[in-house]
């Protein structure tokens, strides 16, 4: 049985979450047990997976899933009817989150790619859960990127950047989505497309 990989999001500074423009700096780090045999992350069959939100952030997680569904990679993330049937479950649990990755963590996923069990848990800090905000949609998108099999990558405005993000890269005034982030960036989509192929009919948020 492969050991689970885990990864950590750490918040260095967040200022004016609801202001326009919002200024947010996230410092992200990866803490992972090595995969048996050094295997690459396993993709989900046909790029399909289901998720269930038990963190009181259903709209934020839905928004993050929509961004991936329209990103240009051939993936389909859909909401499960029940927690028991979901591939990925989002939960808010500060005690478990901080015990595993420290008091400044924002989120933690139990896997990069599809684990052998087929079940992934994403822990979120309750301080960022609730109605959609720029920050919780971004964190959910980032975590779903890892669930799909993406590792951290460098690059300006990359959703999967392990170092930081600035909303000047990710926000749009013309998408009809208000203050929520666009994305994933083209480099992130290219990484996902290597696992799942391209969706020529997609209309990415810009």
C-alpha positions in Angstrom: 0.0 0.0 0.0 1.5 3.3 -1.0 2.0 5.8 1.8 -0.1 9.0 1.5 1.5 12.1 0.3 0.5 15.3 2.1 1.0 18.9 1.4 0.6 22.1 3.4 -0.6 25.6 2.8 0.8 28.3 5.1 -0.5 31.8 5.4 2.1 34.5 5.8 0.1 37.7 5.3 -3.5 38.4 4.3 -4.6 42.0 4.0 -8.1 43.3 3.1 -9.6 40.0 2.0 -12.7 41.6 0.6 -11.1 44.8 -0.7 -10.7 45.6 -4.4 -8.1 44.8 -5.3 -7.5 42.2 -2.7 -3.8 41.8 -1.6 -3.0 38.3 -0.4 0.3 36.5 -0.1 0.3 32.8 0.5 3.4 30.8 1.3 3.0 27.2 0.3 5.1 24.2 1.2 5.1 20.5 0.4 5.6 17.9 3.0 5.4 14.4 1.5 6.3 10.8 2.2 8.0 9.4 -0.9 5.9 7.3 -3.1 6.8 3.6 -3.3 9.1 3.1 -6.2 9.0 6.9 -7.0 5.9 6.5 -9.1 4.3 9.5 -10.6 0.8 10.5 -9.3 -2.0 8.3 -10.6 -4.6 10.1 -12.6 -8.4 9.6 -12.1 -10.1 7.4 -14.7 -11.3 9.5 -17.6 -10.5 12.6 -15.5 -13.6 12.2 -13.5 -14.0 12.5 -9.8 -16.7 13.5 -7.3 -16.4 15.7 -4.2 -18.5 16.5 -1.2 -18.2 19.5 1.0 -18.6 19.0 4.8 -16.8 22.3 5.7 -19.7 24.6 5.1 -18.0 25.9 1.9 -20.0 24.3 -0.8 -20.3 27.3 -3.0 -16.6 28.0 -2.8 -15.7 24.4 -3.6 -18.2 24.4 -6.4 -16.6 27.6 -7.8 -13.2 25.9 -7.7 -14.4 22.8 -9.4 -16.0 24.9 -12.2 -12.7 26.6 -12.8 -11.0 23.2 -13.4 -14.0 21.9 -15.5 -13.6 24.9 -17.8 -9.8 25.1 -17.7 -9.0 23.3 -21.0 -7.9 20.1 -19.4 -10.2 17.1 -20.0 -11.4 16.7 -16.4 -14.9 16.6 -14.9 -15.3 17.3 -11.2 -18.8 17.0 -9.9 -20.6 17.2 -6.6 -21.5 13.9 -5.0 -25.0 13.4 -3.6 -23.6 12.0 -0.3 -20.4 12.1 1.6 -20.1 8.3 1.6 -20.0 8.2 -2.2 -17.6 11.0 -2.8 -14.0 10.5 -4.0 -12.9 13.8 -2.3 -14.3 15.2 1.0 -13.6 18.7 2.2 -13.8 19.1 6.0 -13.0 22.0 8.4 -10.9 20.7 11.3 -8.5 23.1 12.9 -7.3 20.6 15.5 -6.3 17.9 12.9 -5.0 20.4 10.5 -2.7 22.2 13.0 -1.6 18.9 14.5 -0.4 17.7 11.1 1.0 20.8 9.6 1.2 23.6 12.2 -0.9 26.6 13.4 -0.5 28.6 10.2 -1.8 26.0 7.8 -4.8 26.8 5.5 -5.3 23.4 4.0 -4.0 19.9 3.7 -4.8 17.1 1.2 -4.1 13.4 1.9 -3.0 12.7 -1.7 -1.5 14.0 -4.9 -3.3 12.2 -7.6 -5.6 9.2 -7.0 -4.7 7.0 -4.1 -5.1 3.3 -4.2 -8.1 3.6 -1.8 -9.8 6.0 -4.2 -10.6 8.4 -1.3 -9.1 11.8 -0.5 -9.7 14.1 2.5 -8.9 17.8 2.2 -8.7 19.6 5.6 -9.4 23.3 5.6 -8.8 25.8 8.4 -12.3 27.0 9.6 -11.1 30.6 9.4 -11.3 30.5 5.6 -14.5 28.4 5.2 -18.0 29.7 4.5 -19.3 31.8 1.6 -17.0 32.1 -1.4 -14.1 34.5 -1.0 -11.0 35.1 -3.2 -8.9 33.2 -0.7 -11.0 30.1 -0.1 -11.8 29.6 -3.8 -8.0 29.9 -4.6 -7.1 27.4 -1.8 -9.8 24.9 -3.0 -8.5 25.2 -6.6 -5.0 24.6 -5.5 -5.9 21.6 -3.4 -8.0 20.2 -6.3 -5.0 20.6 -8.5 -3.0 18.3 -6.2 -5.9 15.9 -6.1 -5.9 15.7 -9.9 -2.2 14.9 -9.7 -0.4 18.2 -10.0 2.7 18.9 -8.0 3.9 22.4 -7.1 5.4 24.4 -10.0 7.2 27.7 -10.3 6.0 30.5 -12.6 4.4 33.9 -12.3 0.7 33.6 -11.5 0.7 29.8 -11.4 -2.1 28.4 -9.3 0.3 25.6 -8.2 3.2 27.9 -7.3 4.6 26.6 -4.0 5.9 30.0 -2.9 3.3 32.7 -3.2 0.4 34.2 -5.1 -0.7 37.7 -5.6 -4.2 38.4 -6.7 -3.1 40.8 -9.4 -2.4 37.7 -11.5 -5.6 35.9 -10.8 -8.5 38.4 -10.6 -10.6 39.7 -13.4 -13.1 42.5 -13.7 -14.8 41.2 -16.9 -15.7 37.5 -16.2 -19.0 38.2 -14.3 -17.5 36.4 -11.3 -17.1 39.4 -9.1 -14.0 39.2 -6.8 -13.4 35.5 -7.3 -10.2 34.3 -8.8 -9.8 33.1 -12.4 -7.5 30.3 -13.2 -5.9 27.9 -13.4 -3.0 29.5 -15.3 -1.9 28.1 -18.7 1.0 26.3 -17.2 -1.2 24.5 -14.7 -3.6 23.5 -17.4 -0.7 22.2 -19.5 0.4 20.0 -16.6 -3.1 18.7 -16.1 -3.5 18.1 -19.9 -0.4 15.8 -19.8 -2.4 13.5 -17.5 -5.8 13.9 -19.0 -5.6 15.4 -22.4 -7.1 18.6 -23.8 -10.8 19.7 -23.9 -11.0 21.8 -27.0 -14.5 22.9 -26.2 -13.5 24.5 -22.8 -13.8 28.2 -22.3 -11.4 29.1 -19.6 -12.1 32.0 -17.2 -9.8 35.0 -18.0 
